[in-house]
Amino acid sequence: MKSRILKLAAFASCLALGASMALAFGEQTFVRTIEVQTTFVRRTATEYQRKVAERNREIFNQKITPAKKLELKKKNVRTVLIRTVPGPHTPPGAVDYMRFPLDVTESLIDDNAYEFQPPLEAGTIAQVKGLQPQFVGQ
């Protein structure tokens, strides 16, 4: 009888712990959410930001080799973050990027500017929460 109660108590505590993680209870989860929100912000881009990003995308397309594109596809990277000018709400020290597909040369994925603080290093693959892996262009 005691072992059955002990097993039931252990099972209940495992359920409670799993529920607290799944439902994001706890102080550590709250702090982590704030960190993600302050390091990655999405805003609607201005027309000037779009034009600058498209110009930078053309430069990126001239520099990237077909071998590099193939290597990125093997790593499941389908989009490129291209740097643009800071928007009106971008704080000092942060950098805005816009997303382009790796294959298509002329179209944006969306009309959002993604603000990162600190800036991402060019030529790396960024693992951003909520987005697929992104190659960081210029």
N, CA, C and O atoms as a MOPAC input file, in Angstrom:
PM7 MOZYME 1SCF
protein

 N      0.81300 1    -1.19300 1     0.00000 1
 C      0.00000 1     0.00000 1     0.00000 1
 C      0.86000 1     1.26200 1     0.00000 1
 O      0.56500 1     2.21600 1    -0.71900 1
 N      1.93500 1     1.26600 1     0.81400 1
 C      2.81200 1     2.43200 1     0.87200 1
 C      3.51700 1     2.65500 1    -0.45600 1
 O      3.68800 1     3.79900 1    -0.87600 1
 N      3.92900 1     1.58700 1    -1.12200 1
 C      4.62400 1     1.74600 1    -2.39900 1
 C      3.67000 1     2.29700 1    -3.46000 1
 O      4.08300 1     3.07700 1    -4.31800 1
 N      2.40400 1     1.89900 1    -3.40500 1
 C      1.42600 1     2.40900 1    -4.35700 1
 C      1.21200 1     3.91500 1    -4.13900 1
 O      1.11700 1     4.67000 1    -5.10700 1
 N      1.13600 1     4.34800 1    -2.89100 1
 C      0.96500 1     5.77100 1    -2.57900 1
 C      2.21100 1     6.54500 1    -3.00200 1
 O      2.10800 1     7.65000 1    -3.53600 1
 N      3.38900 1     5.96500 1    -2.76400 1
 C      4.64000 1     6.61300 1    -3.15300 1
 C      4.71200 1     6.76200 1    -4.67600 1
 O      5.11400 1     7.81300 1    -5.17400 1
 N      4.32700 1     5.72300 1    -5.41400 1
 C      4.32000 1     5.79100 1    -6.87500 1
 C      3.32900 1     6.84100 1    -7.36200 1
 O      3.62600 1     7.59100 1    -8.29200 1
 N      2.16100 1     6.89900 1    -6.74300 1
 C      1.15000 1     7.87500 1    -7.12100 1
 C      1.63700 1     9.30200 1    -6.84900 1
 O      1.40200 1    10.20500 1    -7.65200 1
 N      2.31000 1     9.49900 1    -5.72500 1
 C      2.84700 1    10.82200 1    -5.38900 1
 C      3.95200 1    11.22100 1    -6.36700 1
 O      4.02500 1    12.37400 1    -6.79100 1
 N      4.80800 1    10.26700 1    -6.72000 1
 C      5.87300 1    10.54600 1    -7.69200 1
 C      5.27900 1    10.89200 1    -9.05200 1
 O      5.74600 1    11.81800 1    -9.71400 1
 N      4.26100 1    10.16200 1    -9.47100 1
 C      3.60000 1    10.42000 1   -10.74400 1
 C      2.95300 1    11.80100 1   -10.74400 1
 O      3.06300 1    12.53400 1   -11.72700 1
 N      2.27600 1    12.16700 1    -9.64700 1
 C      1.62100 1    13.47200 1    -9.54900 1
 C      2.64400 1    14.60600 1    -9.58800 1
 O      2.39800 1    15.63800 1   -10.21100 1
 N      3.78400 1    14.42300 1    -8.92900 1
 C      4.80000 1    15.47100 1    -8.93700 1
 C      5.42100 1    15.62200 1   -10.32400 1
 O      5.75200 1    16.73400 1   -10.73600 1
 N      5.58100 1    14.51500 1   -11.04700 1
 C      6.08700 1    14.59900 1   -12.42100 1
 C      5.10300 1    15.34100 1   -13.31500 1
 O      5.51000 1    16.14700 1   -14.15100 1
 N      3.82500 1    15.07700 1   -13.14600 1
 C      2.81400 1    15.79100 1   -13.92100 1
 C      2.82700 1    17.27800 1   -13.60700 1
 O      2.73600 1    18.10700 1   -14.51300 1
 N      2.93900 1    17.61500 1   -12.33900 1
 C      2.94600 1    19.01900 1   -11.93100 1
 C      4.18000 1    19.73600 1   -12.48200 1
 O      4.08100 1    20.87500 1   -12.93700 1
 N      5.32200 1    19.08600 1   -12.44300 1
 C      6.54800 1    19.68200 1   -12.97200 1
 C      6.44600 1    19.86500 1   -14.47800 1
 O      6.82700 1    20.90800 1   -15.00900 1
 N      5.93300 1    18.85200 1   -15.16600 1
 C      5.75700 1    18.96000 1   -16.61700 1
 C      4.78100 1    20.04700 1   -16.99600 1
 O      5.00200 1    20.76400 1   -17.97200 1
 N      3.70600 1    20.18500 1   -16.24100 1
 C      2.71200 1    21.22300 1   -16.52000 1
 C      3.29700 1    22.60300 1   -16.28900 1
 O      3.01800 1    23.53100 1   -17.04800 1
 N      4.10700 1    22.74900 1   -15.24900 1
 C      4.68800 1    24.06800 1   -14.99100 1
 C      5.65400 1    24.46000 1   -16.10300 1
 O      5.74300 1    25.63700 1   -16.45200 1
 N      6.37300 1    23.50000 1   -16.66200 1
 C      7.27200 1    23.81000 1   -17.77900 1
 C      6.47700 1    24.09200 1   -19.04700 1
 O      6.78900 1    25.03300 1   -19.77700 1
 N      5.46200 1    23.29400 1   -19.31200 1
 C      4.67100 1    23.45500 1   -20.53000 1
 C      3.85500 1    24.73800 1   -20.50400 1
 O      3.67300 1    25.37100 1   -21.54400 1
 N      3.36600 1    25.12700 1   -19.35400 1
 C      2.55200 1    26.33100 1   -19.24600 1
 C      3.36900 1    27.56000 1   -18.87300 1
 O      2.81300 1    28.63400 1   -18.64800 1
 N      4.68100 1    27.40600 1   -18.80800 1
 C      5.62500 1    28.50300 1   -18.57300 1
 C      5.42700 1    29.16400 1   -17.22000 1
 O      5.39200 1    30.39000 1   -17.11700 1
 N      5.29600 1    28.34700 1   -16.18200 1
 C      5.28500 1    28.89400 1   -14.83700 1
 C      6.73400 1    29.02500 1   -14.38300 1
 O      7.61300 1    28.33100 1   -14.89200 1
 N      6.97000 1    29.87700 1   -13.46600 1
 C      8.29600 1    29.96900 1   -12.87000 1
 C      8.99500 1    31.25300 1   -13.26100 1
 O      8.74300 1    31.83100 1   -14.31900 1
 N      9.87500 1    31.68000 1   -12.38400 1
 C     10.58500 1    32.93800 1   -12.57200 1
 C     11.56200 1    32.87200 1   -13.73800 1
 O     11.67900 1    33.84400 1   -14.48500 1
 N     12.28200 1    31.73500 1   -13.92100 1
 C     13.27700 1    31.63600 1   -14.98000 1
 C     12.64000 1    31.77500 1   -16.35300 1
 O     13.22800 1    32.39600 1   -17.23800 1
 N     11.46900 1    31.22200 1   -16.55100 1
 C     10.78600 1    31.30700 1   -17.83600 1
 C     10.42100 1    32.75000 1   -18.13300 1
 O     10.56400 1    33.19700 1   -19.27100 1
 N      9.95900 1    33.48000 1   -17.14900 1
 C      9.58500 1    34.87500 1   -17.33100 1
 C     10.79900 1    35.71300 1   -17.70800 1
 O     10.70700 1    36.55400 1   -18.60200 1
 N     11.92500 1    35.50700 1   -17.05400 1
 C     13.13600 1    36.25000 1   -17.35600 1
 C     13.59600 1    35.93800 1   -18.77500 1
 O     14.00600 1    36.84700 1   -19.49800 1
 N     13.53900 1    34.68300 1   -19.18700 1
 C     13.96100 1    34.29000 1   -20.53700 1
 C     13.07900 1    34.93900 1   -21.60500 1
 O     13.58600 1    35.34200 1   -22.65300 1
 N     11.80500 1    35.04600 1   -21.36900 1
 C     10.90000 1    35.69100 1   -22.32500 1
 C     11.27700 1    37.14800 1   -22.50500 1
 O     11.25400 1    37.65400 1   -23.62700 1
 N     11.61700 1    37.81900 1   -21.44900 1
 C     12.02400 1    39.22300 1   -21.54200 1
 C     13.32000 1    39.33000 1   -22.34000 1
 O     13.44700 1    40.23300 1   -23.16700 1
 N     14.28200 1    38.44300 1   -22.12200 1
 C     15.53100 1    38.48300 1   -22.87100 1
 C     15.28300 1    38.33500 1   -24.36400 1
 O     15.87200 1    39.06700 1   -25.16000 1
 N     14.43000 1    37.41300 1   -24.75400 1
 C     14.15300 1    37.20100 1   -26.16800 1
 C     13.48400 1    38.42500 1   -26.76300 1
 O     13.82600 1    38.82700 1   -27.87500 1
 N     12.54300 1    39.02600 1   -26.05700 1
 C     11.84000 1    40.18700 1   -26.58600 1
 C     12.75200 1    41.39300 1   -26.73400 1
 O     12.56500 1    42.18900 1   -27.65400 1
 N     13.72800 1    41.54900 1   -25.85900 1
 C     14.58600 1    42.72200 1   -25.96100 1
 C     15.71900 1    42.52800 1   -26.94800 1
 O     16.33100 1    43.51700 1   -27.35300 1
 N     16.03300 1    41.31000 1   -27.35700 1
 C     17.10700 1    41.10900 1   -28.31100 1
 C     16.60300 1    40.93700 1   -29.73200 1
 O     17.39500 1    40.98400 1   -30.67400 1
 N     15.30800 1    40.74100 1   -29.90800 1
 C     14.74400 1    40.51500 1   -31.23700 1
 C     13.37800 1    41.17200 1   -31.30400 1
 O     12.42500 1    40.70400 1   -30.68100 1
 N     13.28300 1    42.25800 1   -32.06100 1
 C     12.03400 1    43.00000 1   -32.16800 1
 C     11.66300 1    43.09300 1   -33.64200 1
 O     12.51500 1    43.34000 1   -34.49500 1
 N     10.38000 1    42.89300 1   -33.93000 1
 C      9.89700 1    42.97700 1   -35.31300 1
 C      8.98300 1    44.19200 1   -35.43000 1
 O      8.05100 1    44.37100 1   -34.64700 1
 N      9.27700 1    45.02300 1   -36.43200 1
 C      8.45500 1    46.21000 1   -36.70200 1
 C      8.20900 1    46.31200 1   -38.20600 1
 O      8.97800 1    45.77500 1   -39.00300 1
 N      7.15700 1    46.98900 1   -38.58200 1
 C      6.89900 1    47.23500 1   -39.99400 1
 C      7.96400 1    48.19600 1   -40.52000 1
 O      8.21300 1    49.24700 1   -39.92900 1
 N      8.58300 1    47.82700 1   -41.62900 1
 C      9.67500 1    48.61300 1   -42.19400 1
 C      9.14000 1    49.84000 1   -42.92900 1
 O      8.03100 1    49.83200 1   -43.46300 1
 N      9.94400 1    50.87900 1   -42.94000 1
 C      9.60800 1    52.07000 1   -43.71400 1
 C      9.96300 1    51.82600 1   -45.18100 1
 O     10.68200 1    50.88300 1   -45.51000 1
 N      9.45300 1    52.67800 1   -46.03900 1
 C      9.75000 1    52.55500 1   -47.48100 1
 C     11.24900 1    52.71700 1   -47.73000 1
 O     11.82000 1    52.00800 1   -48.55900 1
 N     11.88300 1    53.64000 1   -47.02100 1
 C     13.32700 1    53.85000 1   -47.18300 1
 C     14.11500 1    52.61000 1   -46.74200 1
 O     15.08200 1    52.22800 1   -47.40100 1
 N     13.71000 1    51.98200 1   -45.63300 1
 C     14.37800 1    50.75700 1   -45.19400 1
 C     14.26200 1    49.66400 1   -46.25400 1
 O     15.22400 1    48.93300 1   -46.49000 1
 N     13.10800 1    49.54300 1   -46.89100 1
 C     12.91400 1    48.53200 1   -47.94400 1
 C     13.84200 1    48.78700 1   -49.12800 1
 O     14.46300 1    47.86000 1   -49.64800 1
 N     13.93400 1    50.04400 1   -49.55000 1
 C     14.79300 1    50.37500 1   -50.68700 1
 C     16.25600 1    50.08000 1   -50.39000 1
 O     16.96600 1    49.52900 1   -51.23200 1
 N     16.70600 1    50.44400 1   -49.19900 1
 C     18.09600 1    50.18900 1   -48.82400 1
 C     18.35200 1    48.68300 1   -48.74500 1
 O     19.39300 1    48.20800 1   -49.19900 1
 N     17.42400 1    47.94000 1   -48.18000 1
 C     17.59100 1    46.48200 1   -48.07900 1
 C     17.62700 1    45.84700 1   -49.46900 1
 O     18.41800 1    44.93400 1   -49.70800 1
 N     16.79400 1    46.31000 1   -50.37500 1
 C     16.80300 1    45.75600 1   -51.73800 1
 C     18.11300 1    46.07400 1   -52.44900 1
 O     18.63500 1    45.23600 1   -53.18500 1
 N     18.64500 1    47.26400 1   -52.24000 1
 C     19.95100 1    47.61700 1   -52.80900 1
 C     21.05600 1    46.73500 1   -52.22200 1
 O     21.92000 1    46.24600 1   -52.95000 1
 N     21.02100 1    46.53800 1   -50.90800 1
 C     22.01000 1    45.67700 1   -50.26200 1
 C     21.85900 1    44.22900 1   -50.71100 1
 O     22.84600 1    43.49700 1   -50.78900 1
 N     20.64200 1    43.81500 1   -51.00400 1
 C     20.40300 1    42.45800 1   -51.49800 1
 C     21.05200 1    42.25900 1   -52.86900 1
 O     21.62000 1    41.19900 1   -53.13600 1
 N     20.97300 1    43.26300 1   -53.73500 1
 C     21.61900 1    43.16600 1   -55.04600 1
 C     23.12900 1    42.98600 1   -54.89100 1
 O     23.73400 1    42.17900 1   -55.59700 1
 N     23.72800 1    43.72400 1   -53.98400 1
 C     25.16700 1    43.59500 1   -53.72300 1
 C     25.46900 1    42.20000 1   -53.18900 1
 O     26.45100 1    41.57800 1   -53.59600 1
 N     24.63000 1    41.70400 1   -52.27900 1
 C     24.80900 1    40.36700 1   -51.72400 1
 C     24.73900 1    39.30300 1   -52.82600 1
 O     25.54400 1    38.37100 1   -52.84100 1
 N     23.77900 1    39.44100 1   -53.74600 1
 C     23.64000 1    38.47100 1   -54.83700 1
 C     24.85200 1    38.44900 1   -55.75400 1
 O     25.19800 1    37.39800 1   -56.29400 1
 N     25.49800 1    39.58300 1   -55.93700 1
 C     26.69300 1    39.63700 1   -56.77100 1
 C     27.87900 1    38.95100 1   -56.10100 1
 O     28.75000 1    38.40800 1   -56.78000 1
 N     27.91200 1    38.97600 1   -54.77800 1
 C     29.06100 1    38.43100 1   -54.05200 1
 C     28.93700 1    36.94500 1   -53.71300 1
 O     29.95200 1    36.25200 1   -53.64300 1
 N     27.72400 1    36.44100 1   -53.50100 1
 C     27.56400 1    35.05100 1   -53.06100 1
 C     27.77300 1    34.09600 1   -54.24900 1
 O     27.30800 1    34.35200 1   -55.35900 1
 N     28.47200 1    33.01100 1   -53.98900 1
 C     28.75500 1    32.03800 1   -55.04100 1
 C     27.68600 1    30.94400 1   -55.04400 1
 O     27.03600 1    30.71400 1   -54.02400 1
 N     27.49900 1    30.27400 1   -56.17400 1
 C     26.55600 1    29.15000 1   -56.21800 1
 C     26.93700 1    28.03400 1   -55.24000 1
 O     26.06400 1    27.36100 1   -54.69200 1
 N     28.23600 1    27.84300 1   -55.02400 1
 C     28.67600 1    26.81500 1   -54.07000 1
 C     28.23200 1    27.16300 1   -52.64900 1
 O     27.82400 1    26.28500 1   -51.88900 1
 N     28.31200 1    28.43500 1   -52.29900 1
 C     27.88300 1    28.87300 1   -50.96500 1
 C     26.37100 1    28.70100 1   -50.80900 1
 O     25.90100 1    28.29000 1   -49.74800 1
 N     25.60200 1    29.01700 1   -51.86900 1
 C     24.15600 1    28.81400 1   -51.82100 1
 C     23.82300 1    27.34200 1   -51.61200 1
 O     22.93300 1    27.01100 1   -50.82900 1
 N     24.52900 1    26.46300 1   -52.30600 1
 C     24.29400 1    25.02900 1   -52.16300 1
 C     24.63100 1    24.56100 1   -50.74600 1
 O     23.91200 1    23.74600 1   -50.16800 1
 N     25.71800 1    25.07600 1   -50.19700 1
 C     26.10500 1    24.72900 1   -48.82100 1
 C     25.03100 1    25.16300 1   -47.82700 1
 O     24.71800 1    24.42700 1   -46.89100 1
 N     24.46800 1    26.34600 1   -48.02200 1
 C     23.42500 1    26.84300 1   -47.13000 1
 C     22.15000 1    26.00900 1   -47.25100 1
 O     21.48600 1    25.73800 1   -46.25100 1
 N     21.81100 1    25.60500 1   -48.46500 1
 C     20.62000 1    24.76600 1   -48.65400 1
 C     20.77600 1    23.43300 1   -47.93900 1
 O     19.80700 1    22.90500 1   -47.39300 1
 N     21.98500 1    22.88600 1   -47.93600 1
 C     22.23700 1    21.62400 1   -47.23100 1
 C     22.06400 1    21.79100 1   -45.72200 1
 O     21.72400 1    20.83500 1   -45.02400 1
 N     22.29600 1    23.00200 1   -45.22200 1
 C     22.12100 1    23.29000 1   -43.79600 1
 C     20.70000 1    23.74300 1   -43.47800 1
 O     20.42900 1    24.21300 1   -42.37400 1
 N     19.78600 1    23.60000 1   -44.45300 1
 C     18.36700 1    23.93800 1   -44.29400 1
 C     18.13100 1    25.43600 1   -44.09000 1
 O     17.17700 1    25.83200 1   -43.41900 1
 N     18.99300 1    26.25800 1   -44.66400 1
 C     18.82800 1    27.70700 1   -44.61000 1
 C     18.11100 1    28.13500 1   -45.88200 1
 O     18.58600 1    27.87800 1   -46.98800 1
 N     16.97700 1    28.78200 1   -45.72300 1
 C     16.16800 1    29.18800 1   -46.87500 1
 C     16.04500 1    30.70700 1   -47.00300 1
 O     15.59200 1    31.20300 1   -48.03400 1
 N     16.44100 1    31.44100 1   -45.97600 1
 C     16.29400 1    32.89200 1   -45.99600 1
 C     17.59000 1    33.59200 1   -45.59300 1
 O     18.45900 1    33.01600 1   -44.93900 1
 N     17.68500 1    34.85400 1   -46.00700 1
 C     18.87000 1    35.66300 1   -45.74600 1
 C     18.43300 1    36.92800 1   -45.02200 1
 O     17.43900 1    37.54900 1   -45.39700 1
 N     19.16000 1    37.30500 1   -44.00200 1
 C     18.93200 1    38.58000 1   -43.31400 1
 C     19.86500 1    39.61400 1   -43.93900 1
 O     21.08600 1    39.46400 1   -43.90400 1
 N     19.28200 1    40.65600 1   -44.50700 1
 C     20.05400 1    41.72100 1   -45.14100 1
 C     19.92400 1    42.97600 1   -44.29700 1
 O     18.82300 1    43.38400 1   -43.92700 1
 N     21.05700 1    43.57800 1   -44.00000 1
 C     21.07800 1    44.76500 1   -43.14500 1
 C     20.45700 1    45.95600 1   -43.86700 1
 O     20.60700 1    46.11800 1   -45.07800 1
 N     19.76700 1    46.77000 1   -43.10900 1
 C     19.17200 1    47.99700 1   -43.63200 1
 C     19.44600 1    49.13000 1   -42.64900 1
 O     20.05400 1    48.91700 1   -41.60000 1
 N     19.00400 1    50.31600 1   -42.98700 1
 C     19.22700 1    51.47500 1   -42.11200 1
 C     18.32300 1    51.37100 1   -40.88700 1
 O     17.27500 1    50.72700 1   -40.94600 1
 N     18.71400 1    51.99200 1   -39.78600 1
 C     17.85400 1    51.97600 1   -38.60100 1
 C     16.54600 1    52.71000 1   -38.85000 1
 O     16.50400 1    53.71600 1   -39.55800 1
 N     15.49100 1    52.19400 1   -38.26300 1
 C     14.18400 1    52.82500 1   -38.37200 1
 C     14.01200 1    53.90100 1   -37.32600 1
 O     14.91400 1    54.13200 1   -36.52100 1
 N     12.86500 1    54.56400 1   -37.32400 1
 C     12.64400 1    55.65000 1   -36.36600 1
 C     12.59000 1    55.18300 1   -34.90900 1
 O     12.82800 1    55.98100 1   -34.00200 1
 N     12.28300 1    53.91000 1   -34.67000 1
 C     12.18900 1    53.40600 1   -33.30200 1
 C     13.37400 1    52.53200 1   -32.90400 1
 O     13.36600 1    51.95000 1   -31.82000 1
 N     14.38100 1    52.42900 1   -33.74600 1
 C     15.54000 1    51.58300 1   -33.44800 1
 C     16.43300 1    52.28700 1   -32.43600 1
 O     16.87500 1    53.40900 1   -32.68300 1
 N     16.70600 1    51.64500 1   -31.29100 1
 C     17.56000 1    52.28700 1   -30.28300 1
 C     19.03100 1    52.25900 1   -30.71300 1
 O     19.40700 1    51.47100 1   -31.58100 1
 N     19.85200 1    53.10600 1   -30.11500 1
 C     21.28700 1    53.09400 1   -30.42400 1
 C     21.89700 1    51.73200 1   -30.08500 1
 O     21.56800 1    51.13600 1   -29.05900 1
 N     22.76800 1    51.25500 1   -30.93600 1
 C     23.42400 1    49.96600 1   -30.70700 1
 C     22.70600 1    48.79200 1   -31.33800 1
 O     23.26800 1    47.70000 1   -31.41700 1
 N     21.48500 1    48.98600 1   -31.78600 1
 C     20.73400 1    47.91400 1   -32.43400 1
 C     20.83500 1    48.07200 1   -33.94800 1
 O     21.09500 1    49.16200 1   -34.45700 1
 N     20.62500 1    46.96500 1   -34.65700 1
 C     20.71400 1    46.95900 1   -36.11500 1
 C     19.44500 1    46.33000 1   -36.67900 1
 O     18.94600 1    45.34400 1   -36.13600 1
 N     18.92400 1    46.89400 1   -37.76300 1
 C     17.73400 1    46.35600 1   -38.42400 1
 C     18.13600 1    45.51900 1   -39.63600 1
 O     19.04200 1    45.87700 1   -40.38900 1
 N     17.44000 1    44.39700 1   -39.80200 1
 C     17.62800 1    43.50700 1   -40.94400 1
 C     16.26800 1    43.23800 1   -41.56600 1
 O     15.23400 1    43.34200 1   -40.90600 1
 N     16.28600 1    42.88700 1   -42.85800 1
 C     15.07200 1    42.44400 1   -43.53400 1
 C     15.34200 1    41.07300 1   -44.12500 1
 O     16.48200 1    40.73800 1   -44.44900 1
 N     14.27300 1    40.27200 1   -44.26600 1
 C     14.40600 1    38.87600 1   -44.70800 1
 C     14.10000 1    38.72500 1   -46.19700 1
 O     13.09700 1    39.23300 1   -46.69700 1
 N     14.98600 1    38.01800 1   -46.88700 1
 C     14.82600 1    37.69900 1   -48.29500 1
 C     14.97000 1    36.19600 1   -48.46800 1
 O     15.69000 1    35.55800 1   -47.70000 1
 N     14.29500 1    35.60800 1   -49.46800 1
 C     14.53400 1    34.19700 1   -49.75400 1
 C     15.92800 1    34.02700 1   -50.34900 1
 O     16.44000 1    34.93500 1   -51.00300 1
 N     16.53000 1    32.89000 1   -50.12800 1
 C     17.88600 1    32.64100 1   -50.61400 1
 C     17.92500 1    32.55200 1   -52.13400 1
 O     18.89100 1    33.00500 1   -52.74900 1
 N     16.90100 1    31.98200 1   -52.75000 1
 C     16.91600 1    31.74800 1   -54.19600 1
 C     16.42200 1    32.91500 1   -55.02900 1
 O     17.04400 1    33.26100 1   -56.03300 1
 N     15.32200 1    33.52500 1   -54.63500 1
 C     14.70800 1    34.57800 1   -55.44600 1
 C     15.46400 1    35.88400 1   -55.21000 1
 O     15.83900 1    36.19800 1   -54.08000 1
 N     15.68000 1    36.62800 1   -56.26700 1
 C     16.50900 1    37.81600 1   -56.12300 1
 C     15.74400 1    39.09200 1   -55.82000 1
 O     16.32500 1    40.01500 1   -55.25100 1
 N     14.46400 1    39.18900 1   -56.17400 1
 C     13.83500 1    40.49100 1   -56.06600 1
 C     12.82400 1    40.67600 1   -54.94200 1
 O     12.51800 1    41.82200 1   -54.61300 1
 N     12.29200 1    39.63700 1   -54.34200 1
 C     11.17300 1    39.84300 1   -53.42000 1
 C     11.56700 1    39.67800 1   -51.95100 1
 O     12.40100 1    38.84500 1   -51.59900 1
 N     10.94100 1    40.49500 1   -51.11300 1
 C     11.05700 1    40.37800 1   -49.65900 1
 C     10.14600 1    39.25800 1   -49.17600 1
 O      9.16000 1    38.93900 1   -49.83900 1
 N     10.45500 1    38.66400 1   -48.04300 1
 C      9.57100 1    37.66300 1   -47.44900 1
 C      8.37800 1    38.35100 1   -46.79300 1
 O      7.24100 1    37.89700 1   -46.92200 1
 N      8.64600 1    39.44400 1   -46.09200 1
 C      7.57600 1    40.20200 1   -45.44700 1
 C      7.99700 1    41.66100 1   -45.37200 1
 O      9.11400 1    42.00900 1   -45.75600 1
 N      7.12100 1    42.50200 1   -44.88800 1
 C      7.40700 1    43.93800 1   -44.79300 1
 C      7.92300 1    44.33800 1   -43.42000 1
 O      7.75500 1    45.48300 1   -43.00100 1
 N      8.53700 1    43.42100 1   -42.73300 1
 C      9.01300 1    43.69700 1   -41.38200 1
 C     10.51100 1    43.94800 1   -41.36700 1
 O     11.26800 1    43.35600 1   -42.13700 1
 N     10.91600 1    44.83200 1   -40.48000 1
 C     12.32600 1    45.02500 1   -40.17000 1
 C     12.55800 1    44.34400 1   -38.82500 1
 O     11.80400 1    44.55900 1   -37.87600 1
 N     13.59100 1    43.53100 1   -38.74700 1
 C     13.90500 1    42.77800 1   -37.53700 1
 C     15.09500 1    43.44200 1   -36.86000 1
 O     16.18100 1    43.54900 1   -37.43100 1
 N     14.86500 1    43.88000 1   -35.64400 1
 C     15.88600 1    44.59900 1   -34.87800 1
 C     16.62000 1    43.61600 1   -33.97700 1
 O     15.99900 1    42.86900 1   -33.22200 1
 N     17.93700 1    43.62400 1   -34.06300 1
 C     18.75900 1    42.75800 1   -33.22100 1
 C     19.72800 1    43.60500 1   -32.41900 1
 O     20.34800 1    44.53800 1   -32.92800 1
 N     19.83600 1    43.25100 1   -31.16400 1
 C     20.80100 1    43.90900 1   -30.29900 1
 C     21.43800 1    42.85000 1   -29.43200 1
 O     20.72800 1    42.25000 1   -28.62500 1
 N     22.68700 1    42.58500 1   -29.53500 1
 C     23.70800 1    43.22300 1   -30.35700 1
 C     23.58300 1    42.80100 1   -31.82000 1
 O     22.88500 1    41.83200 1   -32.12000 1
 N     24.24600 1    43.51100 1   -32.73500 1
 C     24.17200 1    43.17000 1   -34.15900 1
 C     24.68700 1    41.75800 1   -34.43400 1
 O     25.56100 1    41.25500 1   -33.72800 1
 N     24.13800 1    41.13600 1   -35.45700 1
 C     24.56500 1    39.80100 1   -35.85900 1
 C     25.83400 1    39.88900 1   -36.69700 1
 O     26.05300 1    40.87400 1   -37.40100 1
 N     26.65800 1    38.86700 1   -36.61900 1
 C     27.90400 1    38.84700 1   -37.37900 1
 C     27.63200 1    38.38600 1   -38.80300 1
 O     27.02000 1    37.33800 1   -39.00800 1
 N     28.07900 1    39.15400 1   -39.78600 1
 C     27.86400 1    38.81400 1   -41.19400 1
 C     28.55500 1    37.49800 1   -41.53600 1
 O     29.64600 1    37.21300 1   -41.04400 1
 N     27.90900 1    36.70300 1   -42.38300 1
 C     28.47900 1    35.43400 1   -42.82100 1
 C     28.19000 1    34.27100 1   -41.89300 1
 O     28.72000 1    33.17900 1   -42.09700 1
 N     27.36400 1    34.47500 1   -40.87800 1
 C     27.01600 1    33.40900 1   -39.94100 1
 C     25.56800 1    32.98000 1   -40.15600 1
 O     24.80700 1    33.62300 1   -40.87900 1
 N     25.21600 1    31.88400 1   -39.51100 1
 C     23.83700 1    31.41700 1   -39.54300 1
 C     23.22900 1    31.72000 1   -38.18400 1
 O     23.72100 1    31.25600 1   -37.15600 1
 N     22.16300 1    32.49500 1   -38.18500 1
 C     21.50000 1    32.89900 1   -36.94300 1
 C     20.37100 1    31.92900 1   -36.63300 1
 O     19.53600 1    31.65200 1   -37.49400 1
 N     20.33700 1    31.41500 1   -35.42200 1
 C     19.24800 1    30.58100 1   -34.92900 1
 C     18.36100 1    31.47500 1   -34.07100 1
 O     18.61000 1    31.65400 1   -32.87900 1
 N     17.33400 1    32.02600 1   -34.68300 1
 C     16.44500 1    32.96500 1   -34.00800 1
 C     15.18800 1    32.23200 1   -33.59000 1
 O     14.57100 1    31.53800 1   -34.39800 1
 N     14.80300 1    32.38400 1   -32.32300 1
 C     13.59900 1    31.72400 1   -31.82700 1
 C     12.38300 1    32.22200 1   -32.59900 1
 O     12.16000 1    33.42700 1   -32.71400 1
 N     11.60800 1    31.29700 1   -33.11900 1
 C     10.41300 1    31.64000 1   -33.86200 1
 C     10.62400 1    31.75600 1   -35.36000 1
 O      9.65500 1    31.88600 1   -36.10700 1
 N     11.86900 1    31.71200 1   -35.81400 1
 C     12.18000 1    31.77700 1   -37.23300 1
 C     13.05900 1    30.59900 1   -37.62300 1
 O     13.74900 1    30.02500 1   -36.78100 1
 N     13.03300 1    30.24000 1   -38.90200 1
 C     13.92300 1    29.20200 1   -39.40000 1
 C     15.34800 1    29.74900 1   -39.36800 1
 O     15.54700 1    30.95300 1   -39.20200 1
 N     16.34500 1    28.86600 1   -39.52800 1
 C     17.73200 1    29.37200 1   -39.57500 1
 C     17.89600 1    30.43000 1   -40.67000 1
 O     17.38300 1    30.27300 1   -41.77800 1
 N     18.59500 1    31.47900 1   -40.35500 1
 C     18.77300 1    32.61500 1   -41.25600 1
 C     20.26200 1    32.81600 1   -41.52300 1
 O     21.06700 1    32.81100 1   -40.59100 1
 N     20.62700 1    32.99300 1   -42.78400 1
 C     22.00500 1    33.37500 1   -43.10700 1
 C     22.09800 1    34.88300 1   -42.99400 1
 O     21.24400 1    35.59700 1   -43.51900 1
 N     23.11100 1    35.37300 1   -42.32500 1
 C     23.27900 1    36.81400 1   -42.12200 1
 C     24.14600 1    37.34800 1   -43.25100 1
 O     25.34100 1    37.06100 1   -43.32600 1
 N     23.52100 1    38.13600 1   -44.13500 1
 C     24.25900 1    38.78000 1   -45.21600 1
 C     25.01400 1    39.97600 1   -44.66300 1
 O     25.21200 1    40.08000 1   -43.45300 1
 N     25.42600 1    40.85100 1   -45.51400 1
 C     26.23100 1    42.01500 1   -45.17800 1
 C     25.96100 1    42.57300 1   -43.82500 1
 O     26.58200 1    43.55900 1   -43.42900 1

